[in-house]
Amino acid sequence: MAHIPERRSLWRRMKPYFTVFDGPLAMILFLLFSAGTLTLSSAGHDFPGRMEGQMRNILLSFIVMWVAANIPPQTLLRLAVPIYSFGVSLLIAVALFGIIKKGARRWLHVGVDIQPSEIMKIATPLMLAWYFQTRAGLLKWQSFVVAALLLLIPFALIAKQPDLGTALLVGGSGFWVIFLAGLSWKALVALGTLGAAGLPVAWSMLHDYQRERVMTLIDPTSDPLGKGFHIIQSVIAIGSGGVSGKGYMKGTQAYLEFIPERTTDFIFSVYSEEFGLVGNLVLLFLYLLLIGRGLMIAANAPNLFTRLLAGAISMMFFMYAFVNMGMVSGILPVVGVPLPFMSYGGTALITLGLGSGILMSIQRHRKLVQT
């Protein structure tokens, strides 16, 4: 009996580390992971070890989420510049002596092959949120120019690899920080006009395969058995699901192997065929809840740094889902963006887990400040 107080005292000291998860956010993630696991078990029925690998990925993502949720936002503020600098240094290293796979120089060998561009999905908004926090109350138009340059560096290095999908996600996550920091609508209109005027230049800078993806998006039937095959089959799968779907593990497009990359980028096609419009509406509702919860955390965050960071991470979730669903539905070019918390993959899940953990950290420490 003499040891009971000691055990209780130990639990009181350790309890904060095991109660870091935000309840609503954790429940939403659990439902998304469940939907993803269910779909993957069907889509990957002929991929030995795929389910076991995804379970390991989810566990690793959970660990990363837990660690991030225990890191105070003040620590993230101090680490912003070193993490960003380290990430840019790795991108430069990739450009100089990275490993080429499938015609792209995206990986760096450091005992194992790593893809440094994934770091910048979090490091870039982290750096920009730090920058605007240091400029709080002193923002001028020059501040937004500097922020744009900080965003342009990783964007250009990643696009050069080439990896347009990741570059767009990094650029998007950084843009939302700049927008939420107070970028004026006049500046947005000017940037939009400038971007539209620069489309011919941007088109000339695209690689041949990137131009082909855009042309395939415009008319996939121009090469139905070649470059347009993937999009056509994906759209057929989505449409064939109807209102209620064909049923779990009854999707013919997936089982006859017409859908490409059906466990990764095109897993939404498998899900749509099996669960139909009703399932899609449920999935969209879950993503809306995820984004809404993130924005609610951002709105209640205690300072500019945490508001901007939480807002950017929430909108990053939106971009992941929007781009993936758009590309497999034939309304956006195929750029290799996974469906968040559902597609098979380790690196993307770790990034998403890290972002979720940061949201939980911001919410948790807001409550600690209030109490």
C-alpha positions in Angstrom: 0.0 0.0 0.0 2.9 2.3 0.6 3.7 2.3 -3.1 0.2 3.5 -4.3 0.9 7.2 -3.7 4.1 7.0 -5.7 2.3 5.4 -8.6 -0.5 8.0 -8.4 2.1 10.7 -8.3 3.9 9.3 -11.4 0.6 9.1 -13.3 -0.2 12.7 -12.4 3.2 13.7 -13.8 2.8 11.6 -17.0 -0.9 12.2 -17.6 -0.4 15.5 -19.6 1.7 13.6 -22.1 -1.1 11.1 -22.7 -4.0 13.5 -22.9 -2.6 15.8 -25.6 -5.0 14.8 -28.4 -7.8 17.1 -29.3 -11.0 15.0 -29.1 -12.9 16.2 -32.1 -9.9 16.2 -34.3 -8.8 12.8 -33.2 -12.2 11.3 -33.9 -12.3 12.8 -37.4 -8.8 11.3 -38.1 -9.9 8.0 -36.8 -12.9 7.9 -39.1 -10.7 8.9 -42.1 -8.1 6.3 -41.3 -10.9 3.7 -40.9 -12.3 4.6 -44.3 -8.8 4.5 -45.9 -7.9 1.2 -44.3 -11.2 -0.4 -45.5 -10.7 0.9 -49.0 -7.1 -0.1 -49.1 -7.9 -3.7 -48.1 -10.1 -3.9 -51.2 -7.8 -1.9 -53.6 -4.7 -3.7 -52.5 -6.1 -7.3 -52.4 -3.4 -8.4 -54.8 -0.5 -6.4 -53.3 1.1 -8.7 -50.8 2.2 -6.8 -47.6 0.4 -3.6 -48.6 -2.0 -3.7 -45.6 0.8 -4.6 -43.1 2.9 -1.7 -44.5 0.0 0.7 -44.2 -0.5 -0.3 -40.6 3.1 0.5 -39.9 2.7 3.8 -41.7 -0.3 4.7 -39.6 1.5 3.7 -36.4 4.5 5.9 -37.3 2.1 8.8 -38.2 0.5 8.4 -34.8 3.8 8.5 -33.1 4.8 11.7 -35.0 1.5 13.2 -34.2 1.9 12.5 -30.5 5.4 13.9 -30.4 4.3 17.1 -32.2 1.3 17.5 -29.9 3.7 17.5 -27.0 5.9 20.3 -28.5 4.8 23.7 -27.2 4.2 26.4 -29.9 6.9 28.5 -28.4 9.4 25.8 -29.2 8.1 25.6 -32.8 8.6 29.3 -33.0 12.3 29.0 -32.0 12.8 26.0 -34.4 11.2 27.7 -37.4 14.3 29.2 -38.9 16.6 26.2 -38.3 14.0 23.7 -39.8 13.4 25.9 -42.8 17.2 26.4 -43.4 17.9 22.7 -43.0 15.1 21.9 -45.5 16.4 24.3 -48.1 19.9 23.0 -47.6 18.6 19.5 -48.3 16.8 20.7 -51.4 20.0 22.3 -52.7 21.9 19.0 -51.9 19.3 17.1 -54.0 19.8 19.5 -56.9 23.6 19.0 -56.8 23.9 15.2 -56.2 20.4 13.8 -55.6 19.3 10.4 -56.8 17.4 10.2 -60.1 14.4 7.9 -60.2 11.9 7.7 -63.1 13.5 10.8 -64.7 13.2 13.0 -61.6 15.9 14.1 -59.1 13.9 14.1 -55.9 15.7 11.8 -53.5 18.8 12.1 -51.3 20.7 9.0 -50.1 21.7 9.3 -46.4 21.9 5.6 -45.5 18.3 5.4 -46.8 16.6 7.4 -49.6 14.7 10.4 -48.3 12.6 13.0 -50.1 13.5 16.4 -48.6 10.7 18.2 -50.4 8.2 16.7 -47.9 9.8 18.6 -45.1 9.0 21.9 -46.7 5.2 21.3 -46.6 5.4 22.1 -42.9 8.7 24.0 -42.8 7.6 26.7 -45.3 4.4 27.8 -43.4 6.3 27.4 -40.2 9.0 29.8 -41.4 6.4 32.3 -42.8 4.4 32.3 -39.6 7.6 33.0 -37.7 8.4 35.8 -40.1 5.0 37.5 -39.7 5.1 37.1 -35.9 8.4 39.0 -35.8 6.9 41.7 -37.9 3.6 41.9 -36.0 2.4 45.5 -36.0 5.1 46.6 -38.5 3.7 45.0 -41.7 4.3 47.0 -44.9 4.2 45.9 -48.5 7.9 45.1 -48.3 7.1 42.5 -45.7 5.0 40.6 -48.2 7.7 40.8 -50.8 10.2 39.2 -48.4 7.6 36.5 -47.5 7.0 35.8 -51.2 10.8 35.3 -51.7 10.9 32.9 -48.7 8.1 31.0 -50.4 9.6 31.1 -53.9 13.0 29.5 -52.8 11.6 26.1 -51.9 8.9 26.2 -54.6 11.5 26.8 -57.3 13.9 24.1 -56.0 11.1 21.5 -55.8 9.6 22.4 -59.2 13.0 22.1 -60.8 13.3 18.4 -59.6 10.7 18.2 -61.3 7.9 17.6 -58.8 5.0 19.9 -59.6 2.5 18.3 -57.3 4.7 18.8 -54.2 5.7 22.2 -55.4 2.0 23.2 -55.6 1.3 21.9 -52.1 4.3 23.8 -50.7 3.4 26.9 -52.6 -0.2 26.6 -51.5 0.6 26.1 -47.8 2.9 29.1 -47.9 0.4 31.3 -49.8 -2.3 30.7 -47.1 0.1 32.1 -44.5 0.7 35.2 -46.6 -3.0 35.6 -47.3 -4.1 35.2 -43.7 -1.4 37.6 -42.6 -3.3 40.4 -44.3 -2.5 40.3 -48.0 -4.9 42.8 -49.7 -7.4 41.9 -52.3 -5.9 44.5 -54.6 -2.6 42.6 -54.4 -4.4 39.3 -55.1 -6.1 40.8 -58.2 -2.7 42.1 -59.4 -1.0 38.8 -58.8 -3.8 37.0 -60.6 -3.6 39.3 -63.6 0.2 38.9 -63.7 -0.1 35.1 -63.4 -2.6 35.0 -66.3 -0.3 37.2 -68.4 2.6 34.9 -67.6 0.8 31.7 -68.6 2.6 31.5 -72.0 5.9 31.8 -70.3 5.0 29.2 -67.7 3.8 26.8 -70.5 7.2 27.1 -72.3 8.9 26.2 -69.0 6.9 23.0 -68.4 8.5 19.6 -69.2 7.1 17.7 -72.1 5.3 15.2 -69.9 3.7 18.0 -67.9 2.3 19.6 -71.1 1.0 16.2 -72.1 -0.9 15.9 -68.8 -2.6 19.3 -69.4 -3.5 18.3 -73.0 -4.8 14.9 -71.7 -7.0 16.8 -69.2 -8.5 18.9 -72.0 -9.2 15.8 -74.1 -8.4 12.4 -72.7 -10.2 10.7 -75.6 -7.5 11.9 -78.0 -5.4 9.0 -76.8 -7.8 6.6 -75.0 -5.4 3.6 -74.9 -2.3 5.7 -74.0 -2.0 8.9 -72.1 -5.7 9.3 -71.5 -6.3 5.7 -70.4 -5.8 6.4 -66.6 -8.2 9.3 -66.5 -10.9 7.6 -68.6 -10.8 4.5 -66.4 -10.9 6.5 -63.2 -13.9 8.5 -64.3 -15.6 5.3 -65.4 -15.0 3.9 -61.9 -16.4 7.0 -60.2 -19.5 7.1 -62.4 -20.2 3.4 -62.3 -20.6 3.5 -58.5 -23.9 5.3 -58.9 -25.8 6.5 -55.9 -25.1 3.7 -53.4 -22.1 2.0 -54.9 -21.4 -1.6 -56.1 -20.5 -2.7 -52.6 -17.3 -3.4 -50.6 -14.8 -5.4 -52.7 -17.2 -5.5 -55.7 -15.7 -2.8 -57.8 -15.0 -4.2 -61.2 -12.6 -1.5 -62.4 -10.3 -2.1 -59.4 -10.5 -5.9 -59.5 -9.9 -6.0 -63.3 -6.9 -3.7 -62.8 -8.2 -0.9 -65.0 -7.5 1.8 -62.3 -3.9 2.9 -62.1 -2.1 3.4 -58.8 -5.3 2.3 -57.1 -3.8 2.1 -53.6 -2.1 5.5 -53.8 -3.1 8.4 -55.9 -6.3 6.9 -57.4 -7.7 5.3 -54.3 -10.6 7.7 -54.4 -11.7 6.0 -57.7 -11.9 2.6 -55.9 -13.8 4.2 -53.0 -16.3 5.9 -55.3 -17.0 2.7 -57.2 -17.6 0.7 -54.1 -19.5 3.2 -52.0 -21.1 5.5 -54.6 -22.4 9.0 -54.2 -23.6 8.4 -50.7 -20.1 7.3 -49.6 -18.5 10.3 -51.4 -20.8 12.7 -49.5 -19.8 11.1 -46.2 -16.1 11.4 -47.1 -16.5 15.0 -48.2 -18.3 15.7 -44.9 -15.4 14.2 -42.9 -12.9 16.4 -44.8 -15.1 19.5 -44.2 -15.2 18.6 -40.5 -11.4 18.2 -40.5 -10.8 21.5 -42.2 -13.4 23.2 -40.1 -11.9 21.9 -36.8 -8.5 23.1 -37.9 -9.8 26.6 -38.8 -11.6 26.7 -35.4 -8.3 26.0 -33.7 -6.7 28.7 -35.8 -9.4 31.2 -34.9 -9.0 30.6 -31.2 -5.2 30.5 -31.2 -3.5 32.8 -28.7 -1.1 34.7 -31.1 -0.4 35.6 -34.7 2.2 32.8 -35.1 -0.2 30.0 -34.0 -3.1 31.5 -35.9 -1.2 31.6 -39.2 0.4 28.2 -38.7 -2.9 26.5 -37.8 -4.8 28.2 -40.6 -2.1 27.2 -43.2 -2.1 23.5 -42.0 -5.9 23.4 -42.2 -5.8 24.7 -45.8 -3.1 22.3 -46.6 -5.5 19.5 -45.8 -8.0 21.1 -48.1 -5.5 21.3 -50.9 -4.5 17.7 -50.6 -8.1 16.5 -50.8 -9.2 19.0 -53.5 -6.3 18.3 -55.8 -6.5 14.6 -55.4 -10.3 14.4 -56.0 -10.0 16.9 -58.8 -7.3 15.0 -60.7 -8.9 11.5 -60.4 -12.3 13.1 -61.5 -10.8 14.6 -64.6 -11.1 18.3 -63.7 -7.4 18.8 -62.8 -4.2 17.5 -64.3 -2.6 14.4 -62.7 0.2 15.7 -60.4 0.7 12.8 -58.0 -1.0 14.1 -54.8 -2.3 11.4 -52.4 -5.7 11.5 -50.8 -5.1 12.6 -47.2 -5.2 9.9 -44.5 -6.5 7.3 -47.1 -3.8 6.7 -49.7 -1.1 4.2 -49.1 2.3 5.8 -48.3 4.6 6.6 -45.5 6.1 10.0 -46.2 2.8 11.7 -46.9 1.2 10.2 -43.8 4.1 11.4 -41.6 3.7 14.9 -43.0 -0.1 14.8 -42.4 0.5 13.4 -38.9 3.0 16.1 -38.1 0.5 18.8 -39.2 -2.3 17.2 -37.1 0.0 17.1 -34.1 0.9 20.8 -34.4 -2.9 21.6 -34.5 -3.4 19.6 -31.3 -0.4 21.3 -29.7 -1.8 24.8 -30.5 -5.2 23.8 -29.1 -3.8 22.1 -26.0 -1.5 25.0 -25.0 -4.3 27.5 -25.6 -6.3 25.7 -22.9 -3.2 25.6 -20.6 -2.8 29.4 -21.0 -6.5 29.9 -20.2 -6.4 27.8 -17.1 
